[in-house]
């Protein structure tokens, strides 16, 4: 009974709204440092992008992009995803309800192909798509090929993004999800855009996947270092 109640649409809406206000409080009560500092001006003409982030480190990322950018975040169709979709909407983001999968029989269930087609469509229409690079349920911080294939078929570059807070609580989950706490120092870091040729071979896709993974890990470590240093 309680389990069913927890998945009720009204409960999900209330939880998502509370989550949005909580994250806004964390953001407003914290000091932000962006690296590189002129990243928005530098990338204005290069948009839209495929903003790439790690699972479990993504909760503060609704505040990572300028408000005038059209952002669509890819969120799973699970109960947790429903709550996050409400949260994203409250914070001004559009959503694409889909998720990646490790096995082919999971792709249809999670709406992977439909989400891929929708993501290509909105990217070509001028919206930036934000999504996690690693695929549930792990391994964490290992980029999948799906996000690289999206860049290949849409013609839009990958943009690695990482955001960390000095005060946080890490959960014992596959992705080591980090719950950001208020009155923190926030480190927001961007990697260099990574283009993917439309005619990229399987070998090139793998090389770019590894390049993305390395960049993501580098900027994630940098975001935590900035947050910890308070500079």
Backbone as a ProteinNet text record, in pm:
[ID]
protein_1_A
[PRIMARY]
XXXXXXXXXXXXXXXXXXXXXXXXXXXXXXXXXXXXXXXXXXXXXXXXXXXXXXXXXXXXXXXXXXXXXXXXXXXXXXXXXXXXXXXXXXXXXXXXXXXXXXXXXXXXXXXXXXXXXXXXXXXXXXXXXXXXXXXXXXXXXXXXXXXXXXXXXXXXXXXXXXXXXXXXXXXXXXXXXXXXXXXXXXXXXXXXXXXXXXXXXXXXXXXXXXXXXXXXXXXXXXXXXXXXXXX
[TERTIARY]
82.5	0	86.9	184.3	272.6	357.9	397.1	478.5	398.9	270.4	184.8	159.4	139.8	116.7	236.8	357.8	479.2	494.8	424.4	432.2	311.9	224.2	106.3	150	87	126	129.5	34.2	31.9	152.4	188.7	305.4	432	442	557.7	567.3	451.1	449.2	493.8	445.2	483.3	631.7	679.7	821	911	871.7	950.7	955	843.1	837.8	926.5	919	1003	1151.4	1183	1321.3	1370.6	1285.5	1323	1352.1	1266.5	1287.4	1410.9	1435.2	1555.1	1681.9	1687.6	1806	1825.4	1715.7	1724.6	1782	1743.4	1796.9	1946.8	1987.8	2131	2206.7	2154.2	2220.1	2227.1	2116.1	2110.1	2194.4	2213.5	2287.6	2436.9	2480.4	2618.8	2691.4	2822.8	2906.9	2947.8	2939.4	2966	3095.9	3178	3296.2	3285.3	3298	3286.5	3424.1	3454.4	3582.9	3557.4	3600.4	3660.9	3556.3	3597.1	3501.2	3423.5	3478.8	3412.3	3346.2	3312.5	3264.6	3137.3	3044.5	2918	2938.9	3020.4	3049.3	3122	3212.4	3291	3204.8	3102.3	3023.9	2888.2	2857	2724.9	2694.8	2792.4	2769	2775	2833.4	2846.4	2725.8	2631.4	2512.4	2422.4	2341.4	2318.3	2423.5	2430.1	2523.6	2449.1	2524.6	2479.1	2558.6	2496.2	2564.4	2575.1	2698.4	2725.7	2762.9	2698.3	2724.5	2728.7	2774.1	2777.3	2652.8	2604.6	2495.2	2533.3	2437.3	2459.6	2530.3	2584.8	2652.7	2578.1	2452.6	2380.9	2273.9	2249.7	2133.1	2137.5	2256.6	2267.8	2279.8	2288.7	2315.9	2204.6	2080.1	1983.6	2030.3	2127.6	2177	2305.4	2343.1	2471.9	2470.6	2354	2347.7	2269.2	2297.3	2224.2	2074	1995.3	1850.4	1790	1859.7	1802.5	1829.4	1907.1	1926.9	1806.5	1762.3	1655.8	1720.1	1691.5	1753.5	1648.2	1676.7	1590.5	1674.3	1632.7	1708	1643.3	1725.6	1675.4	1663.7	1542.2	1512.6	1435.7	1468.3	1404.6	1255.1	1183.7	1039.8	1004.6	1102.6	1081	1010.5	973.4	909.4	1003.8	1131.2	1229.5	1243.6	1237.8	1247	1129.7	1010.9	893.6	913.8	968.1	995	1098.1	1202.8	1306	1253.1	1159.7	1100.6	1019.8	945.4	870.4	967.8	1076.2	1178.4	1239	1275.9	1336.5	1242	1114.8	1014.5	1000.5	999.5	988.2	1108.3	1222.9	1344.6	1363.5	1261.2	1262.5	1319.1	1334.5	1389.9	1281	1299.7	1214.1	1264.7	1185.2	1227.1	1204.7	1289.2	1272.7	1269.1	1159.6	1142	1194.3	1318.5	1382.4	1509.9	1565.3	1692.4	1765.9	1895.9	1976.9	1970	2027.5	2026	2149.6	2188.3	2304	2268.3	2145	2102.8	1995.9	1998.3	1907.2	1761	1729.4	1589.4	1537.3	1626.8	1584.5	1558.8	1610.4	1603.5	1459	1375.5	1234.8	1161.7	1185.8	1118.9	1148.7	1270.2	1310.9	1291.3	1235.1	1208.4	1333	1438.3	1566.6	1562.8	1501.8	1499.5	1412.2	1295.9	1207.7	1277.4	1347.6	1420.4	1531.8	1600.3	1708.9	1655.1	1543.2	1483	1437.2	1376.4	1330.3	1448.1	1557.8	1676.3	1737	1744.8	1795.9	1707.9	1577.6	1483.4	1501.3	1507.6	1516.1	1653.9	1758.3	1891.1	1893.9	1833.9	1830.6	1740.5	1647.6	1559.5	1623.3	1741.8	1813.9	1819.5	1767.7	1771.6	1892.8	1948.7	2056.3	1995.6	2051.7	2005.6	2106.7	2057.4	2142.6	2113.3	2217.6	2197	2321	2300.3	2412.7	2486.2	2617.9	2700.6	2711.6	2705.9	2713.4	2572.4	2562.7	2433.1	2401.4	2278	2239	2249.9	2286.2	2335.6	2485.2	2553.3	2696.5	2768.2	2901.4	2979.9	2969.4	2979.8	2971.7	3093.8	3071.7	3177.4	3248.9	3171.6	3221.1	3122.4	3165.6	3075.9	3030	2901.6	2848.8	2863.4	2835.7	2847.3	2722.5	2611.1	2486	2494.3	2558.5	2567.7	2656.7	2756.9	2843.8	2766.2	2684.5	2602.2	2501.9	2450.7	2358.2	2428	2552	2629.3	2657.3	2684.7	2712.5	2591.6	2474	2354.2	2288.1	2313.7	2253.7	2343.5	2473.8	2568.6	2605.5	2567.3	2596.5	2707.4	2797	2910	2871.6	2953.4	2940.2	3005	2942.3	2997.9	3003.5	3121.1	3132.9	3106.9	3024.8	2989.1	2995.2	3048.6	3051.8	3027	2952	2918.7	2926.1	2997.5	3015.2	3002.8	2959.1	2948.3	3045.2	3094.7	3189.9	3124.3	2995.4	2920.9	2824.4	2839.2	2754.5	2753.1	2651.9	2640.7	2631.6	2724.3	2728.6	2652.9	2561.4	2480.5	2554.3	2515	2574.7	2496.3	2505.3	2435.7	2538.8	2493.6	2587.8	2660.8	2591	2651.5	2711.2	2709.9	2761	2697.8	2564.9	2492.2	2526.6	2550.7	2592.7	2477.3	2432	2327.3	2393	2368	2430.8	2365.3	2446.7	2399.1	2415	2327.2	2332	2455.2	2475.5	2586.9	2720.3	2730.9	2850.2	2926	3039.4	3106.8	3083.2	3038.4	3007.1	3114.5	3163.8	3255.2	3181.5	3175.7	3110.4	3215.3	3241.1	3348.6	3297.1	3354.6	3320.1	3445.4	3431	3537.4	3524.8	3618.7	3611.4	3510.2	3433.7	3338.2	3407.7	3339.9	3395.2	3305.3	3348.8	3267.3	3276.9	3172.4	3170.9	3134.2	3224	3193.9	3074.4	2996.6	2879	2917.2	3039	3084.5	3182.1	3178.1	3271.3	3256.4	3367.9	3368.4	3349.5	3329.1	3315.9	3440.5	3556.3	3681.3	3687.9	3645.4	3644.1	3543.6	3427.9	3327.3	3385.1	3458.3	3519.5	3626.8	3705.2	3808	3745	3635.1	3566.8	3499.6	3442.8	3383	3486.9	3607.5	3713.4	3760.1	3764.2	3801.6	3699.9	3571.7	3466.1	3478.3	3498.6	3512.6	3628.7	3741.5	3858.8	3830.8	3766.7	3734.9	3637.1	3535.7	3437.5	3503.1	3590.8	3658.3	3750.3	3815.8	3906.5	3830.8	3720	3648.5	3571.3	3530.9	3465	3562.4	3684.3	3787.1	3816.7	3818.5	3846.4	3732.6	3607.2	3491.9	3497.2	3530.6	3541	3658.6	3768.5	3885.2	3852.5	3781.4	3740.6	3646.5	3548.7	3452.1	3522.6	3618	3688.7	3777.5	3840.9	3934	3862.3	3738.2	3662.3	3707.5	3780.2	3832.1	3768.4
-119.9	0	126.2	128.8	245.1	259.7	144.2	147.1	206.8	166.8	221.5	370.1	408.7	549.2	634.3	578.1	652.5	680.6	601.4	621.1	696.9	741.4	815.2	946.6	985.2	1108.1	1232.4	1244.3	1361.2	1361.5	1243	1232	1267.4	1217.1	1246.9	1397.3	1459.9	1603.6	1683.6	1645.8	1716	1696.5	1572.5	1542.7	1616.7	1620.3	1690.5	1840.3	1895.4	2038.4	2070.8	1986.3	2006.3	1996.5	1902.5	1885.2	2010.1	2066.3	2186.9	2302.6	2323.2	2433	2407.7	2281.5	2249.6	2281.4	2236.4	2262.9	2412.3	2484.9	2629.6	2693.5	2641.1	2691.2	2662.7	2542.4	2508.9	2606.2	2630.2	2719.2	2862.4	2913.9	3052.4	3076.2	2973.5	2990	2962.2	2931.5	2891.6	2989.3	2983	3064.9	2982.9	3042.2	2971.3	3017.4	2920	2948.2	2867.9	2936.6	2871.6	2862.4	2747.8	2726.4	2659.4	2722.3	2855.7	2965.6	3080.9	3185.8	3245.5	3243.8	3302.8	3196.9	3084.1	2970	3001.4	3075.5	3102.8	3190.3	3293.1	3380.7	3303.4	3215.2	3139.2	3042	2986.8	2880.9	2926.3	3053.8	3103.7	3069.1	3090.6	3067.5	2919.6	2836.3	2693.7	2611.7	2670.5	2598.3	2567.1	2461.2	2376.6	2267.1	2214.9	2108.6	1987.1	1880.7	1766.7	1775.3	1829.9	1847.4	1712.5	1671.6	1539	1548.1	1466.3	1466.5	1323.1	1307.2	1174.6	1151.9	1029.6	990.1	1018.6	1064.4	1085.5	1215.2	1282.3	1409.4	1521.3	1496.6	1583.4	1671.8	1660.4	1726.7	1879.1	1938.9	2084.7	2139.4	2051.1	2095.8	2176.5	2178.9	2274	2419.2	2446.6	2583.9	2607.5	2510.5	2518.8	2599.5	2615.5	2682.1	2812.4	2906.9	3034.7	3013.1	3100	3084	3100.7	3172.9	3193.8	3076.9	2976.7	2857.1	2765.3	2705.9	2605.9	2471.6	2421.6	2297.7	2188.9	2071.1	1954.3	1845.7	1802.5	1702.3	1565.9	1464.9	1329.3	1261.8	1218.3	1159.9	1029.8	929.3	798.4	805.3	700.9	693.5	620.7	602.8	536.7	631	576.8	660.7	771.3	738.1	840.6	943.1	892.9	982	1078.3	1031.2	1117.9	1234.6	1205.7	1310.7	1409.5	1356.5	1442.6	1525.6	1469.3	1543.4	1662.7	1642	1752.2	1858.9	1815.3	1907	1988.4	1919.5	1987.2	2089.8	2053.5	2145	2269.5	2251	2363.8	2457.5	2403.2	2483.3	2535.4	2520.2	2581.7	2498	2366.9	2280.5	2199.1	2170.5	2076.4	1935.7	1834.8	1696.8	1607.4	1505	1393.9	1269.2	1197.1	1084.8	955.9	924.4	803.7	779.8	661.4	629.7	525.2	523.4	422.8	289.8	186.8	53.8	-21.8	-118.6	-201	-313.6	-365.7	-479.3	-436.2	-499.7	-461.4	-478.8	-579.6	-602	-496	-412.6	-306.5	-174.1	-162.2	-35.3	6.8	-87.6	-55.7	-19.7	-97.5	-75	64.1	109.8	239.9	354.7	323.8	428.5	482.2	399.5	446.4	494.3	415.4	453	576.2	579.8	695.4	820.7	806.4	919.2	967	871.7	905.6	988.9	945.5	1016.6	1155.8	1165.3	1294.3	1387.7	1332.3	1413.5	1468.8	1385.6	1431.6	1544.4	1527.5	1627.4	1762.2	1763.3	1891.1	1955.1	1874	1929.3	2001.6	1940.4	2002.3	2125.2	2132.1	2249	2361.5	2334.6	2440.3	2429.5	2320.9	2304.1	2222	2254.7	2175	2059.5	1941.2	1822.8	1788.5	1771	1735.1	1590.9	1509.2	1369	1311	1202.5	1136.2	1048.6	1044.1	966.8	821.1	792.7	654.1	595.2	464.3	397.6	316.4	329	247.3	98.7	12.7	40.3	19.3	95.9	97.9	19.3	22.4	88.9	241.2	302.3	447.6	511.5	629.1	710.2	636.9	558.1	495.8	533.2	616.6	666.5	554.4	557	463.7	520.2	437.8	483.5	556.8	541.2	602.1	752.7	818.7	964.6	1009.9	928.2	959.1	939.6	834.6	811.4	925	980.4	1093.5	1213.2	1238.2	1348	1322	1199.1	1162	1186	1145.1	1153.2	1290.9	1368.8	1502.8	1611.3	1582.1	1682.4	1786	1763.9	1858.6	1804.5	1892.4	1846.6	1811.7	1728.2	1693.3	1802	1837.7	1938	1879.4	1837.2	1781.7	1887.5	1852.4	1944.6	1870.3	1936.9	1879.4	1988.4	1955.9	2052.6	1981.9	2041.5	1980.1	2084.3	2041.6	2130.8	2086.5	2183.3	2151.1	2069.4	2092.1	2016.8	1923.8	1794.6	1696.6	1566	1486.4	1353.9	1251.1	1154.7	1055.2	929	887.4	769	641.7	530.4	401.1	337.5	399.1	350.9	323	261.3	223.7	345.2	460.6	580.8	673.6	628.1	710.5	849.6	851.8	977.8	1073.9	1198.5	1300.7	1396.8	1400.2	1492.7	1623.8	1727.2	1857.1	1926	1991.8	2056.2	2208.3	2282.3	2429.3	2488.3	2618.1	2694.2	2631.7	2600.3	2536.1	2631.6	2584.7	2646.9	2552.7	2607.2	2525.9	2543	2431.2	2432.3	2383.8	2467.7	2433.1	2435.8	2319.8	2309.1	2254.1	2307.5	2264.3	2214	2107	2061	2126.7	2100.5	2154.6	2074.6	2142.6	2070.4	1963.2	1850.6	1737.4	1708.8	1741.1	1711.9	1564	1513.4	1374.5	1376.2	1334.5	1336.1	1247.6	1289.9	1213.2	1078.1	1068.2	942.3	868.2	897.1	833.6	682.1	612.4	465.9	415.8	286.6	227.9	255.1	249.9	275.7	421	512.9	654.7	682	616.6	632.2	587.7	477	428.7	525.9	581	678	802.6	850	969.2	937.5	816.3	775.8	781.6	732.9	734.2	877	958.7	1099.6	1171.8	1144.5	1204.1	1158.2	1030.2	975.3	1039.7	1052.9	1114.3	1259.9	1333.3	1473	1486.2	1399.6	1402.6	1378.3	1280.2	1251.9	1366.3	1426.4	1538.5	1658.2	1696	1814.6	1785.4	1659.9	1625.1	1640.4	1590.2	1607.1	1756.1	1833.6	1977.4	2047.1	2009.5	2072.2	2047.3	1925	1895.1	1969.7	1984.2	2055.3	2203.7	2263.1	2403.9	2420.4	2328.4	2336.3	2325.6	2234.5	2213	2331.6	2391.2	2502.4	2631.2	2643.9	2766.9	2882.8	2856.6	2962.8	2955.4
0	0	0	92.2	101	-24.5	-80.8	-201.7	-317.6	-330.2	-435.4	-414.5	-288.1	-255.8	-295.1	-273.4	-306.5	-454	-540.3	-684.8	-739.5	-651.7	-695.8	-761.3	-874	-944.7	-856.5	-764.6	-677	-583.1	-532.4	-444.7	-521.7	-645.7	-728.6	-758.1	-781.8	-810.3	-688.6	-573.1	-450.4	-420.4	-437.1	-410.7	-509.1	-636.8	-737.3	-713.3	-670.2	-639.3	-520	-416.3	-298	-334.6	-422.3	-466.6	-539.2	-624.5	-699	-604.6	-506	-411.6	-324.6	-292	-213.4	-293.1	-418.1	-500.4	-524.3	-540.6	-555.7	-429.5	-313.1	-186.2	-176.1	-215.5	-216.1	-304.9	-424.2	-520	-467.9	-417	-371.2	-245.8	-165.2	-40.2	-56.3	-177	-200.4	-292.4	-289.2	-375.8	-497.1	-615.9	-740.4	-805.9	-848.5	-929.4	-1058.5	-1173.2	-1303.7	-1368.5	-1424.9	-1492.8	-1629	-1739.7	-1748.1	-1729	-1676	-1639.4	-1756.6	-1876.8	-1993.2	-2081.4	-2023	-2102.7	-2179.6	-2121	-2189.7	-2312.4	-2297.3	-2410.8	-2521.4	-2481.9	-2578.8	-2659	-2593.8	-2657.5	-2709.5	-2698	-2738.9	-2884.6	-2971.8	-3113.9	-3149.9	-3061.2	-3090.2	-3050.4	-2977.2	-2933	-3053.7	-3045.4	-2927.7	-2912.5	-2788.9	-2754.8	-2701.2	-2684.6	-2604.6	-2475.8	-2371.1	-2242.6	-2173.8	-2146	-2091.4	-1944.8	-1861.2	-1717.2	-1666.5	-1543.2	-1481.3	-1396.6	-1395.3	-1306.9	-1161.8	-1084.9	-941.8	-908.8	-1010	-988.5	-1061.4	-1095.8	-1189.5	-1126.1	-997.6	-939.3	-949	-941.7	-946.7	-1089.2	-1186.7	-1322.6	-1390.1	-1337.3	-1394.1	-1387.7	-1299.1	-1284.6	-1364.6	-1448.2	-1516.1	-1645.1	-1706.9	-1836.3	-1827.9	-1916.6	-1916.9	-1932.8	-1870.4	-1871.9	-2011.3	-2099.7	-2232.5	-2326.7	-2283	-2363.4	-2347.2	-2455.9	-2452.9	-2418.2	-2297.6	-2249.7	-2235.6	-2290.3	-2271.9	-2204.6	-2088.6	-2014.7	-2032.4	-2057.9	-2076.1	-1939.5	-1906.5	-1775.5	-1795.8	-1717.5	-1730.7	-1699.9	-1741.4	-1719.4	-1589.3	-1502.4	-1373.3	-1276.6	-1158.5	-1056.3	-1010.9	-988.9	-952.1	-1063.8	-1187.7	-1301.7	-1308.4	-1269.8	-1268.7	-1173.5	-1056	-958.5	-1013.4	-1076.8	-1132.4	-1249.4	-1325.6	-1437.5	-1386.9	-1277.8	-1217.4	-1169.4	-1104.7	-1054.3	-1168.5	-1276.4	-1391.2	-1450.4	-1461.1	-1515.8	-1428.7	-1297	-1205	-1217.2	-1257.2	-1270.9	-1413.3	-1496.1	-1628.3	-1741.1	-1719.9	-1823.4	-1891.1	-2020	-2089.1	-2064.2	-2094	-2068.4	-2189.3	-2197.2	-2290.5	-2203.3	-2203	-2111	-2173.6	-2142.8	-2194.2	-2115.4	-2130.1	-2064.4	-2145.8	-2131.2	-2198.1	-2125.6	-2187.2	-2128	-2170	-2086.1	-2116.9	-2212.6	-2201.3	-2283	-2383.1	-2499.9	-2607.3	-2568.5	-2484.8	-2447.6	-2350.6	-2297.1	-2206.4	-2279.7	-2401.6	-2474.1	-2498.9	-2547.8	-2574.7	-2446.9	-2340.3	-2212	-2157.9	-2174.2	-2121.1	-2220.3	-2336	-2434.7	-2500.9	-2505.5	-2556.6	-2700.4	-2790.2	-2931.5	-2954.1	-2889.3	-2902.3	-2849.8	-2736	-2679	-2770.5	-2836	-2928.4	-3044.2	-3102.7	-3215.8	-3173.2	-3055.2	-3005.1	-2979.4	-2924.2	-2896.3	-3025.6	-3129.3	-3259.1	-3312.6	-3298.7	-3350.2	-3281.5	-3147.8	-3076.1	-3093.8	-3106.9	-3132.6	-3267.3	-3368.2	-3500.9	-3503.3	-3404.9	-3394	-3313.2	-3253.6	-3183.6	-3033.2	-2975.2	-2829.8	-2788	-2672.8	-2614.5	-2536.6	-2553.5	-2481.3	-2372.7	-2252	-2138.7	-2099	-2086.3	-2051.4	-1984.3	-1912.1	-1846.1	-1946.9	-1933.1	-2025.2	-1984.3	-1853.6	-1808	-1799.9	-1823.1	-1837.3	-1711.6	-1657.2	-1541.5	-1576.8	-1490.6	-1357.9	-1350	-1423.2	-1411.9	-1521	-1515.1	-1410.6	-1418.2	-1300.4	-1292.3	-1357.6	-1410.5	-1471.9	-1585.6	-1657.4	-1780.4	-1890.6	-1982.7	-2086.7	-2178.4	-2211.1	-2308.9	-2448.8	-2548.1	-2687.2	-2735.1	-2662.3	-2706	-2721.6	-2626.9	-2631.5	-2747.5	-2780.6	-2894.6	-3025.6	-3030.6	-3149.8	-3170.2	-3059.6	-3069.5	-3132.9	-3092.1	-3150.9	-3299.3	-3331.1	-3470.7	-3559.8	-3514.9	-3598.8	-3596.7	-3492.9	-3484.8	-3542.5	-3549.1	-3596.9	-3493.2	-3367.7	-3259.8	-3169.9	-3120.8	-3039.5	-2896.1	-2836.6	-2695.1	-2610.7	-2499.3	-2409.2	-2267.8	-2222.3	-2087.5	-1980	-1880.9	-1773	-1639.3	-1537.4	-1402.8	-1299.7	-1195.7	-1091.5	-956.9	-861.6	-730.4	-620.7	-502.5	-387.1	-278	-203.1	-95.8	14.8	37.9	137.6	65.2	89.8	21.5	100.4	71.1	133.4	21.3	20.8	-85.4	-44.9	-131.1	-104.9	-145.9	-85.9	-118.7	-233	-351	-470.4	-579.5	-688.2	-793.6	-850.5	-852.4	-908.7	-803.3	-674.9	-564.3	-568.5	-581.7	-595.2	-483	-519.6	-424.6	-397.1	-271.6	-231.1	-190.8	-266.8	-242.5	-124.1	-43	79	68.3	135.1	126.5	194.7	172.5	229.5	191	62.7	7.8	-83	-130.7	-245.2	-361.6	-474.5	-592.1	-697.9	-747.1	-860.7	-984.1	-1087	-1213.3	-1323.2	-1382.5	-1481.7	-1614.3	-1720.8	-1856.1	-1926.5	-2002.3	-2089.4	-2225.5	-2313	-2448.6	-2530.5	-2616.8	-2702.1	-2785.3	-2800.8	-2875.9	-2995.2	-3116.9	-3235.8	-3273	-3334.3	-3381.5	-3529.3	-3617.2	-3761.2	-3795.6	-3893.7	-3935.8	-3994.2	-4045.5	-4105.5	-4015	-3883.2	-3789.3	-3792.2	-3802.4	-3801.1	-3658.5	-3642.5	-3509	-3425.6	-3490	-3418.7	-3372.2	-3456.7	-3418.6	-3307.6	-3313.4	-3208.3	-3074.5	-3075	-2950.8	-2901.6	-2992.1	-2953.8	-2891.7	-2951	-2899.5	-2765.9	-2753.3	-2626	-2514.8	-2542.7	-2442.4	-2413.5	-2516.9	-2498.8	-2411	-2435.5	-2353.5	-2208.9	-2189.4	-2053.9	-1979.5	-2046.6	-1983.6	-1947.2	-2038.8	-2013	-1896.6	-1893.5	-1785.6	-1650	-1643.3	-1516.8	-1475.7	-1573.6	-1544.5	-1487.9	-1552	-1503.9	-1375.3	-1354.7	-1227.9	-1112.6	-1129.9	-1026.5	-1004.3	-1111.8	-1101.3	-1027.9	-1056.7	-989.8	-840.1	-799.7	-656.4	-592.8	-666.4	-613.9	-592.9	-688.5	-675.4	-558	-546.7	-437.2	-301.9	-294.4	-167.6	-131.6	-231.4	-205.6	-170.8	-218.4	-193.7	-278.8	-386.1	-472.9	-610.7
[MASK]
+++++++++++++++++++++++++++++++++++++++++++++++++++++++++++++++++++++++++++++++++++++++++++++++++++++++++++++++++++++++++++++++++++++++++++++++++++++++++++++++++++++++++++++++++++++++++++++++++++++++++++++++++++++++++++++++++++++++

